[in-house]
Amino acid sequence: MSKRDYYEILGVSRDVDGKDLKKAYRKLAMKYHPDRNPDDKDADAKFKEATEAYEILGDEKKRAAYDQHGHAGVDPNAAGGFGGGSGNFSDIFGDVFGDIFGGGGRGGRGGPQRGSDLRYTMDLSLEEAVRGVEKKIRVPTLTACGTCDGSGAKAGTKPKVCGTCHGQGQVRMQQGFFSVQQTCPSCRGQGTMIEDPCTSSHGRGVKEETKTLSVKIPPGVDTGDRIRLSGEGEAGAMGGPAGDLYVQVSVREHELFHRDGRNLYCDVPISIVDAALGGELEVPTLDGRVKLKIPAETQSGKLFRLRGKGVVPVRGGTAGDLLCRVQVETPVNLTSEQKDLLLKFQASLNGEKGGDKHSPQKKTWFEGVKRFFEEI
């Protein structure tokens, strides 16, 4: 057997943890496996060398003995030695490669299986999501067959033990010089065979049906939230438990409001006169109309906060706010007289000394543009 340092063989440090140790061995085993290198004797030797190293370092007691005494601590011919090749090779290889070769010796007996989970997407209006609602839904699903009680066998008969795997659901397959377990091809892992199937479920033990459920949506839900209905999914096979039904919430876009967490946002158009002189107008909330006071000289885009007019989150807490963003609306479809009045108004502003004081944002913007071109 090899006398090289086991850590050196696997290419790891002496303080390597079990996860990285297994990863290093798996990489070498895949590279030098005899089935991948049938004509390379060096690859076969390197594969056995890596396997020996992993067998020792992968066992806590053997690794401790090796770290303290070197090869003598694991040599079966030395006093107190554990032995470098005494382990079950198929167990070692299966532990690392079980997910590739169908279980690596860990196959289990087939039997009742839990049904699949189902998902139903429920569209809600913003009002329904905020206040909560109870709705009825129709869900296509698989339910246990009442004729055979979910067994799949004809009434008065029972499934019989599979003769291929003897009820284990797994069969041992030889691959090269090692063996692994795979799902039984005869019973497909069930461990039993149905010789006289139920005519109602065609041997499956389940039937396709559409059921009506009443779903309570709690107040405050939002898009992406899920509601779990335990046991309302597909029926399990061979008498197994049913899966769950997950109701996925999707809130439709609202004509007036946009939701962001617990807060609501609303755009409120105002006239140029109200923006300049101030005024009062009614704005909508989910609880009704409220008065909003607009101060004089309000600029477009300014946010006004109405506290407590938002949403109470589904997980509890205080209600959010409604934030109203005012949008100063430019007059359209003006008559000739109205256009003349605007021109006279503009002339009166421009004719004043220091007329820029009426448009502070315009003045600041032009000053920024001037500095930009001067710096180029």
C-alpha positions as a Markdown table, in Angstrom:
| # | Residue | x | y | z |
|---|---|---|---|---|
| 1 | Met | 0.0 | 0.0 | 0.0 |
| 2 | Ser | 1.0 | 3.6 | -0.5 |
| 3 | Lys | 3.4 | 5.2 | 2.0 |
| 4 | Arg | 2.9 | 8.7 | 0.7 |
| 5 | Asp | 1.4 | 11.3 | 3.0 |
| 6 | Tyr | -2.4 | 10.9 | 2.8 |
| 7 | Tyr | -2.9 | 14.7 | 3.0 |
| 8 | Glu | -0.5 | 15.1 | 0.1 |
| 9 | Ile | -2.3 | 12.4 | -1.9 |
| 10 | Leu | -5.6 | 14.2 | -1.7 |
| 11 | Gly | -4.0 | 17.7 | -2.1 |
| 12 | Val | -5.4 | 19.1 | 1.1 |
| 13 | Ser | -4.0 | 20.8 | 4.2 |
| 14 | Arg | -3.8 | 19.0 | 7.6 |
| 15 | Asp | -6.6 | 21.2 | 9.1 |
| 16 | Val | -9.1 | 20.4 | 6.2 |
| 17 | Asp | -12.7 | 19.9 | 7.3 |
| 18 | Gly | -14.8 | 16.9 | 6.3 |
| 19 | Lys | -16.7 | 18.7 | 3.6 |
| 20 | Asp | -13.6 | 19.9 | 1.7 |
| 21 | Leu | -11.9 | 16.5 | 2.3 |
| 22 | Lys | -14.8 | 14.7 | 0.6 |
| 23 | Lys | -14.8 | 17.2 | -2.3 |
| 24 | Ala | -11.0 | 16.6 | -2.8 |
| 25 | Tyr | -11.5 | 12.8 | -2.9 |
| 26 | Arg | -14.5 | 13.1 | -5.2 |
| 27 | Lys | -12.5 | 15.1 | -7.7 |
| 28 | Leu | -9.6 | 12.6 | -7.8 |
| 29 | Ala | -11.9 | 9.6 | -7.9 |
| 30 | Met | -13.8 | 11.0 | -10.9 |
| 31 | Lys | -10.5 | 11.7 | -12.6 |
| 32 | Tyr | -8.8 | 8.4 | -12.1 |
| 33 | His | -11.7 | 6.0 | -11.9 |
| 34 | Pro | -10.8 | 2.7 | -13.8 |
| 35 | Asp | -14.0 | 2.8 | -15.8 |
| 36 | Arg | -12.9 | 6.2 | -17.2 |
| 37 | Asn | -9.3 | 5.0 | -17.8 |
| 38 | Pro | -9.5 | 1.3 | -18.8 |
| 39 | Asp | -6.1 | 1.2 | -20.3 |
| 40 | Asp | -4.2 | 3.3 | -17.8 |
| 41 | Lys | -2.6 | 1.3 | -15.0 |
| 42 | Asp | -1.3 | 4.5 | -13.4 |
| 43 | Ala | -4.8 | 5.9 | -13.1 |
| 44 | Asp | -5.9 | 2.6 | -11.4 |
| 45 | Ala | -3.1 | 2.9 | -8.9 |
| 46 | Lys | -3.8 | 6.6 | -8.2 |
| 47 | Phe | -7.5 | 5.8 | -7.7 |
| 48 | Lys | -6.7 | 3.1 | -5.1 |
| 49 | Glu | -4.2 | 5.4 | -3.5 |
| 50 | Ala | -6.8 | 8.3 | -3.2 |
| 51 | Thr | -9.4 | 5.8 | -1.9 |
| 52 | Glu | -7.0 | 4.5 | 0.8 |
| 53 | Ala | -6.2 | 8.1 | 1.9 |
| 54 | Tyr | -9.9 | 9.1 | 2.1 |
| 55 | Glu | -10.8 | 5.9 | 4.0 |
| 56 | Ile | -8.3 | 6.9 | 6.7 |
| 57 | Leu | -8.8 | 10.7 | 6.8 |
| 58 | Gly | -12.5 | 10.4 | 6.5 |
| 59 | Asp | -12.8 | 8.4 | 9.8 |
| 60 | Glu | -12.2 | 10.6 | 12.8 |
| 61 | Lys | -10.5 | 7.9 | 14.9 |
| 62 | Lys | -8.3 | 6.7 | 12.1 |
| 63 | Arg | -7.4 | 10.3 | 11.2 |
| 64 | Ala | -6.5 | 11.0 | 14.8 |
| 65 | Ala | -4.2 | 8.0 | 15.0 |
| 66 | Tyr | -2.6 | 8.9 | 11.6 |
| 67 | Asp | -2.0 | 12.5 | 12.7 |
| 68 | Gln | -0.3 | 11.2 | 15.9 |
| 69 | His | 1.7 | 8.2 | 14.6 |
| 70 | Gly | 1.7 | 8.5 | 10.8 |
| 71 | His | 1.3 | 5.3 | 8.8 |
| 72 | Ala | 2.2 | 3.2 | 11.8 |
| 73 | Gly | -0.9 | 4.3 | 13.6 |
| 74 | Val | -3.1 | 2.8 | 10.9 |
| 75 | Asp | -1.0 | -0.1 | 9.8 |
| 76 | Pro | -2.7 | -3.4 | 10.7 |
| 77 | Asn | 0.6 | -5.1 | 11.2 |
| 78 | Ala | 1.7 | -2.5 | 13.8 |
| 79 | Ala | 0.6 | -2.6 | 17.4 |
| 80 | Gly | -2.7 | -0.7 | 17.9 |
| 81 | Gly | -2.9 | 0.1 | 14.2 |
| 82 | Phe | -6.4 | 0.6 | 12.7 |
| 83 | Gly | -5.5 | -0.8 | 9.2 |
| 84 | Gly | -5.4 | 1.2 | 6.0 |
| 85 | Gly | -7.6 | -1.0 | 4.0 |
| 86 | Ser | -10.0 | -2.6 | 6.4 |
| 87 | Gly | -13.0 | -0.4 | 5.5 |
| 88 | Asn | -15.9 | -1.4 | 3.2 |
| 89 | Phe | -15.0 | 0.2 | -0.1 |
| 90 | Ser | -18.5 | 0.3 | -1.5 |
| 91 | Asp | -19.6 | 2.2 | 1.6 |
| 92 | Ile | -16.9 | 4.8 | 1.1 |
| 93 | Phe | -17.5 | 5.2 | -2.6 |
| 94 | Gly | -21.3 | 5.3 | -2.1 |
| 95 | Asp | -21.1 | 7.9 | 0.6 |
| 96 | Val | -19.3 | 10.3 | -1.8 |
| 97 | Phe | -21.1 | 9.3 | -5.1 |
| 98 | Gly | -24.5 | 8.3 | -3.9 |
| 99 | Asp | -26.2 | 11.2 | -5.6 |
| 100 | Ile | -24.8 | 10.1 | -9.0 |
| 101 | Phe | -25.2 | 6.4 | -8.9 |
| 102 | Gly | -28.7 | 6.2 | -7.5 |
| 103 | Gly | -28.2 | 6.1 | -3.7 |
| 104 | Gly | -24.8 | 4.5 | -3.2 |
| 105 | Gly | -26.2 | 1.7 | -1.0 |
| 106 | Arg | -28.7 | 3.9 | 0.9 |
| 107 | Gly | -31.8 | 2.8 | -1.1 |
| 108 | Gly | -35.0 | 2.5 | 0.9 |
| 109 | Arg | -38.2 | 0.4 | 0.6 |
| 110 | Gly | -40.9 | 1.8 | -1.5 |
| 111 | Gly | -44.3 | 2.5 | 0.0 |
| 112 | Pro | -46.9 | 5.3 | 0.6 |
| 113 | Gln | -45.7 | 8.5 | -0.8 |
| 114 | Arg | -46.8 | 12.1 | 0.0 |
| 115 | Gly | -48.7 | 13.9 | -2.6 |
| 116 | Ser | -47.4 | 16.8 | -4.6 |
| 117 | Asp | -47.9 | 20.4 | -3.4 |
| 118 | Leu | -50.0 | 22.6 | -5.6 |
| 119 | Arg | -49.9 | 26.3 | -6.4 |
| 120 | Tyr | -52.8 | 28.6 | -7.2 |
| 121 | Thr | -52.3 | 32.2 | -8.2 |
| 122 | Met | -55.1 | 34.5 | -6.8 |
| 123 | Asp | -55.5 | 37.9 | -8.4 |
| 124 | Leu | -56.8 | 40.6 | -6.0 |
| 125 | Ser | -57.7 | 44.2 | -6.2 |
| 126 | Leu | -55.7 | 46.6 | -4.0 |
| 127 | Glu | -58.8 | 47.1 | -1.8 |
| 128 | Glu | -59.2 | 43.4 | -1.3 |
| 129 | Ala | -55.5 | 43.0 | -0.4 |
| 130 | Val | -55.6 | 45.8 | 2.1 |
| 131 | Arg | -58.9 | 44.9 | 3.8 |
| 132 | Gly | -58.8 | 41.1 | 3.5 |
| 133 | Val | -61.4 | 39.0 | 1.7 |
| 134 | Glu | -62.8 | 35.5 | 1.5 |
| 135 | Lys | -62.9 | 33.8 | -1.9 |
| 136 | Lys | -63.9 | 30.5 | -3.4 |
| 137 | Ile | -61.6 | 28.9 | -5.8 |
| 138 | Arg | -61.8 | 25.8 | -8.0 |
| 139 | Val | -58.7 | 23.7 | -8.0 |
| 140 | Pro | -58.0 | 20.7 | -10.4 |
| 141 | Thr | -56.2 | 18.0 | -8.3 |
| 142 | Leu | -55.7 | 14.3 | -7.7 |
| 143 | Thr | -57.7 | 12.8 | -4.8 |
| 144 | Ala | -57.6 | 9.4 | -3.3 |
| 145 | Cys | -59.8 | 6.9 | -5.1 |
| 146 | Gly | -62.8 | 5.9 | -2.9 |
| 147 | Thr | -63.2 | 2.6 | -4.7 |
| 148 | Cys | -59.7 | 1.2 | -3.8 |
| 149 | Asp | -59.1 | 3.5 | -0.8 |
| 150 | Gly | -55.9 | 4.8 | -2.5 |
| 151 | Ser | -54.2 | 1.4 | -2.8 |
| 152 | Gly | -54.6 | 1.1 | -6.6 |
| 153 | Ala | -55.6 | -2.5 | -6.3 |
| 154 | Lys | -59.1 | -3.8 | -7.2 |
| 155 | Ala | -61.5 | -4.0 | -4.2 |
| 156 | Gly | -61.0 | -7.2 | -2.3 |
| 157 | Thr | -57.3 | -7.5 | -3.4 |
| 158 | Lys | -54.0 | -6.1 | -2.2 |
| 159 | Pro | -50.7 | -5.2 | -3.9 |
| 160 | Lys | -48.2 | -8.1 | -3.8 |
| 161 | Val | -44.5 | -7.9 | -2.9 |
| 162 | Cys | -42.3 | -7.3 | -5.9 |
| 163 | Gly | -40.5 | -10.4 | -6.9 |
| 164 | Thr | -37.5 | -8.6 | -8.3 |
| 165 | Cys | -36.5 | -6.5 | -5.3 |
| 166 | His | -38.4 | -8.5 | -2.7 |
| 167 | Gly | -40.2 | -5.4 | -1.4 |
| 168 | Gln | -37.1 | -3.2 | -1.0 |
| 169 | Gly | -37.8 | -0.9 | -3.9 |
| 170 | Gln | -34.0 | -1.0 | -4.8 |
| 171 | Val | -31.9 | -3.5 | -6.7 |
| 172 | Arg | -28.1 | -3.9 | -6.5 |
| 173 | Met | -26.3 | -3.3 | -9.8 |
| 174 | Gln | -22.7 | -4.2 | -10.5 |
| 175 | Gln | -20.6 | -1.4 | -12.1 |
| 176 | Gly | -17.1 | -2.5 | -12.8 |
| 177 | Phe | -15.6 | -3.8 | -9.5 |
| 178 | Phe | -18.0 | -2.0 | -7.2 |
| 179 | Ser | -21.8 | -2.2 | -6.8 |
| 180 | Val | -24.4 | 0.4 | -6.3 |
| 181 | Gln | -28.2 | 0.4 | -5.7 |
| 182 | Gln | -30.7 | 1.6 | -8.2 |
| 183 | Thr | -34.5 | 2.0 | -8.3 |
| 184 | Cys | -36.1 | -1.4 | -9.0 |
| 185 | Pro | -37.2 | -1.4 | -12.7 |
| 186 | Ser | -40.1 | -3.7 | -12.1 |
| 187 | Cys | -42.0 | -1.9 | -9.3 |
| 188 | Arg | -40.3 | 1.6 | -9.9 |
| 189 | Gly | -39.3 | 1.8 | -6.3 |
| 190 | Gln | -42.7 | 1.0 | -4.8 |
| 191 | Gly | -41.7 | -2.4 | -3.5 |
| 192 | Thr | -45.1 | -3.9 | -4.5 |
| 193 | Met | -46.8 | -4.9 | -7.7 |
| 194 | Ile | -50.5 | -4.6 | -8.5 |
| 195 | Glu | -51.7 | -7.6 | -10.4 |
| 196 | Asp | -55.4 | -6.7 | -10.5 |
| 197 | Pro | -55.6 | -2.9 | -10.8 |
| 198 | Cys | -58.6 | -0.8 | -9.7 |
| 199 | Thr | -60.8 | 0.0 | -12.7 |
| 200 | Ser | -61.7 | 3.5 | -11.3 |
| 201 | Ser | -58.2 | 4.7 | -10.7 |
| 202 | His | -56.5 | 2.5 | -13.3 |
| 203 | Gly | -54.1 | 1.2 | -10.7 |
| 204 | Arg | -52.9 | 4.6 | -9.6 |
| 205 | Gly | -55.0 | 4.9 | -6.4 |
| 206 | Val | -55.9 | 8.5 | -7.2 |
| 207 | Lys | -58.5 | 10.2 | -9.5 |
| 208 | Glu | -58.5 | 13.6 | -11.2 |
| 209 | Glu | -61.2 | 15.9 | -9.7 |
| 210 | Thr | -61.9 | 19.6 | -9.4 |
| 211 | Lys | -62.7 | 20.7 | -5.8 |
| 212 | Thr | -64.0 | 24.0 | -4.5 |
| 213 | Leu | -62.2 | 25.6 | -1.6 |
| 214 | Ser | -63.0 | 28.7 | 0.5 |
| 215 | Val | -59.8 | 30.8 | 1.1 |
| 216 | Lys | -59.6 | 33.5 | 3.7 |
| 217 | Ile | -57.1 | 36.3 | 2.7 |
| 218 | Pro | -55.9 | 38.2 | 5.7 |
| 219 | Pro | -55.8 | 42.0 | 5.5 |
| 220 | Gly | -52.5 | 43.6 | 4.4 |
| 221 | Val | -51.3 | 40.9 | 2.0 |
| 222 | Asp | -49.2 | 42.0 | -1.0 |
| 223 | Thr | -47.9 | 40.5 | -4.3 |
| 224 | Gly | -45.6 | 37.5 | -3.5 |
| 225 | Asp | -47.3 | 36.5 | -0.2 |
| 226 | Arg | -48.3 | 32.9 | 0.1 |
| 227 | Ile | -51.1 | 31.2 | 2.0 |
| 228 | Arg | -50.7 | 27.5 | 2.9 |
| 229 | Leu | -53.7 | 25.2 | 3.0 |
| 230 | Ser | -52.5 | 22.1 | 4.6 |
| 231 | Gly | -53.6 | 18.8 | 3.1 |
| 232 | Glu | -55.3 | 20.4 | 0.1 |
| 233 | Gly | -52.7 | 19.4 | -2.5 |
| 234 | Glu | -52.6 | 16.2 | -4.5 |
| 235 | Ala | -53.5 | 12.9 | -2.8 |
| 236 | Gly | -50.5 | 10.7 | -1.9 |
| 237 | Ala | -49.8 | 7.5 | -3.8 |
| 238 | Met | -50.3 | 4.1 | -2.1 |
| 239 | Gly | -52.4 | 5.7 | 0.7 |
| 240 | Gly | -49.8 | 8.4 | 1.5 |
| 241 | Pro | -50.7 | 11.8 | 2.9 |
| 242 | Ala | -51.9 | 14.6 | 0.7 |
| 243 | Gly | -49.6 | 17.5 | -0.2 |
| 244 | Asp | -50.4 | 21.2 | 0.5 |
| 245 | Leu | -51.9 | 23.9 | -1.6 |
| 246 | Tyr | -50.1 | 27.2 | -1.7 |
| 247 | Val | -52.2 | 30.2 | -2.8 |
| 248 | Gln | -49.9 | 32.8 | -4.3 |
| 249 | Val | -51.2 | 36.4 | -4.1 |
| 250 | Ser | -50.9 | 38.8 | -7.0 |
| 251 | Val | -52.3 | 42.3 | -6.6 |
| 252 | Arg | -53.5 | 44.1 | -9.7 |
| 253 | Glu | -52.4 | 47.6 | -10.5 |
| 254 | His | -54.7 | 50.3 | -9.2 |
| 255 | Glu | -56.0 | 53.2 | -11.2 |
| 256 | Leu | -55.1 | 55.8 | -8.5 |
| 257 | Phe | -52.7 | 54.3 | -6.0 |
| 258 | His | -49.3 | 52.7 | -6.1 |
| 259 | Arg | -48.3 | 50.6 | -3.1 |
| 260 | Asp | -44.8 | 50.3 | -1.7 |
| 261 | Gly | -44.7 | 48.2 | 1.4 |
| 262 | Arg | -47.0 | 49.9 | 4.0 |
| 263 | Asn | -47.2 | 53.2 | 2.1 |
| 264 | Leu | -49.5 | 54.3 | -0.7 |
| 265 | Tyr | -48.6 | 56.9 | -3.4 |
| 266 | Cys | -51.0 | 59.0 | -5.4 |
| 267 | Asp | -50.4 | 61.6 | -8.1 |
| 268 | Val | -52.7 | 64.7 | -7.7 |
| 269 | Pro | -53.0 | 67.1 | -10.6 |
| 270 | Ile | -53.4 | 70.8 | -9.6 |
| 271 | Ser | -53.9 | 73.9 | -11.7 |
| 272 | Ile | -51.2 | 76.5 | -12.2 |
| 273 | Val | -53.3 | 79.0 | -10.2 |
| 274 | Asp | -53.7 | 76.7 | -7.2 |
| 275 | Ala | -50.0 | 76.0 | -7.3 |
| 276 | Ala | -49.1 | 79.7 | -7.3 |
| 277 | Leu | -51.8 | 81.1 | -5.0 |
| 278 | Gly | -52.5 | 78.0 | -2.9 |
| 279 | Gly | -55.9 | 76.3 | -2.3 |
| 280 | Glu | -57.6 | 73.3 | -0.9 |
| 281 | Leu | -58.8 | 70.2 | -2.7 |
| 282 | Glu | -60.2 | 66.8 | -2.0 |
| 283 | Val | -58.0 | 63.7 | -2.5 |
| 284 | Pro | -59.1 | 60.1 | -2.4 |
| 285 | Thr | -58.0 | 57.5 | 0.2 |
| 286 | Leu | -59.0 | 53.9 | 0.7 |
| 287 | Asp | -61.2 | 55.2 | 3.6 |
| 288 | Gly | -62.9 | 58.0 | 1.7 |
| 289 | Arg | -62.1 | 61.6 | 0.7 |
| 290 | Val | -60.0 | 64.0 | 2.8 |
| 291 | Lys | -59.1 | 67.7 | 2.4 |
| 292 | Leu | -55.6 | 68.5 | 1.3 |
| 293 | Lys | -54.3 | 72.1 | 1.8 |
| 294 | Ile | -52.0 | 73.3 | -1.0 |
| 295 | Pro | -49.7 | 76.2 | 0.2 |
| 296 | Ala | -48.9 | 79.1 | -2.2 |
| 297 | Glu | -45.9 | 78.7 | -4.5 |
| 298 | Thr | -46.1 | 74.9 | -4.5 |
| 299 | Gln | -43.8 | 73.4 | -7.1 |
| 300 | Ser | -44.6 | 70.3 | -9.2 |
| 301 | Gly | -43.5 | 67.1 | -7.7 |
| 302 | Lys | -43.9 | 68.1 | -4.0 |
| 303 | Leu | -45.0 | 65.3 | -1.7 |
| 304 | Phe | -47.7 | 65.8 | 0.9 |
| 305 | Arg | -48.0 | 63.1 | 3.6 |
| 306 | Leu | -51.3 | 62.0 | 5.0 |
| 307 | Arg | -50.3 | 59.9 | 8.1 |
| 308 | Gly | -52.1 | 56.7 | 8.8 |
| 309 | Lys | -53.9 | 56.5 | 5.4 |
| 310 | Gly | -51.7 | 53.7 | 4.1 |
| 311 | Val | -51.7 | 50.0 | 4.8 |
| 312 | Val | -51.5 | 47.9 | 7.9 |
| 313 | Pro | -49.0 | 45.1 | 7.0 |
| 314 | Val | -50.2 | 41.5 | 7.1 |
| 315 | Arg | -47.7 | 40.7 | 9.9 |
| 316 | Gly | -48.9 | 43.5 | 12.1 |
| 317 | Gly | -47.7 | 47.0 | 13.0 |
| 318 | Thr | -48.9 | 50.5 | 12.5 |
| 319 | Ala | -50.5 | 51.7 | 9.3 |
| 320 | Gly | -48.4 | 53.4 | 6.7 |
| 321 | Asp | -49.0 | 56.8 | 5.1 |
| 322 | Leu | -50.5 | 58.1 | 1.9 |
| 323 | Leu | -48.1 | 60.3 | 0.0 |
| 324 | Cys | -49.7 | 62.7 | -2.5 |
| 325 | Arg | -47.4 | 63.9 | -5.2 |
| 326 | Val | -48.8 | 67.1 | -6.8 |
| 327 | Gln | -48.4 | 67.6 | -10.5 |
| 328 | Val | -48.9 | 71.1 | -11.8 |
| 329 | Glu | -50.9 | 70.8 | -15.0 |
| 330 | Thr | -50.2 | 73.0 | -18.0 |
| 331 | Pro | -53.4 | 74.6 | -19.4 |
| 332 | Val | -54.4 | 73.2 | -22.9 |
| 333 | Asn | -57.0 | 74.2 | -25.6 |
| 334 | Leu | -56.6 | 77.9 | -24.8 |
| 335 | Thr | -58.7 | 80.6 | -26.5 |
| 336 | Ser | -57.0 | 83.6 | -28.2 |
| 337 | Glu | -58.1 | 85.7 | -25.3 |
| 338 | Gln | -56.6 | 83.4 | -22.8 |
| 339 | Lys | -53.3 | 83.2 | -24.7 |
| 340 | Asp | -53.1 | 87.0 | -24.8 |
| 341 | Leu | -53.7 | 87.1 | -21.0 |
| 342 | Leu | -50.8 | 84.7 | -20.5 |
| 343 | Leu | -48.5 | 86.7 | -22.8 |
| 344 | Lys | -49.3 | 89.9 | -20.9 |
| 345 | Phe | -48.7 | 88.0 | -17.6 |
| 346 | Gln | -45.3 | 86.8 | -18.9 |
| 347 | Ala | -44.4 | 90.3 | -20.0 |
| 348 | Ser | -45.3 | 91.7 | -16.6 |
| 349 | Leu | -42.9 | 89.2 | -15.0 |
| 350 | Asn | -40.1 | 89.9 | -17.5 |
| 351 | Gly | -40.5 | 93.6 | -17.3 |
| 352 | Glu | -39.9 | 93.7 | -13.5 |
| 353 | Lys | -36.4 | 94.4 | -12.3 |
| 354 | Gly | -35.1 | 91.2 | -11.0 |
| 355 | Gly | -37.8 | 89.2 | -12.7 |
| 356 | Asp | -35.9 | 86.0 | -12.2 |
| 357 | Lys | -37.1 | 85.9 | -8.6 |
| 358 | His | -40.4 | 84.5 | -9.8 |
| 359 | Ser | -38.7 | 81.4 | -11.3 |
| 360 | Pro | -35.9 | 80.3 | -8.8 |
| 361 | Gln | -35.5 | 76.8 | -10.3 |
| 362 | Lys | -35.1 | 78.3 | -13.8 |
| 363 | Lys | -32.5 | 80.7 | -12.7 |
| 364 | Thr | -30.5 | 78.0 | -10.8 |
| 365 | Trp | -30.7 | 75.7 | -13.8 |
| 366 | Phe | -29.4 | 78.3 | -16.3 |
| 367 | Glu | -26.5 | 79.2 | -13.9 |
| 368 | Gly | -25.6 | 75.5 | -13.8 |
| 369 | Val | -25.7 | 75.3 | -17.6 |
| 370 | Lys | -23.4 | 78.3 | -17.9 |
| 371 | Arg | -20.8 | 76.8 | -15.5 |
| 372 | Phe | -20.9 | 73.5 | -17.4 |
| 373 | Phe | -20.0 | 75.1 | -20.7 |
| 374 | Glu | -17.3 | 77.4 | -19.1 |
| 375 | Glu | -15.6 | 74.3 | -17.7 |
| 376 | Ile | -15.5 | 72.4 | -21.0 |
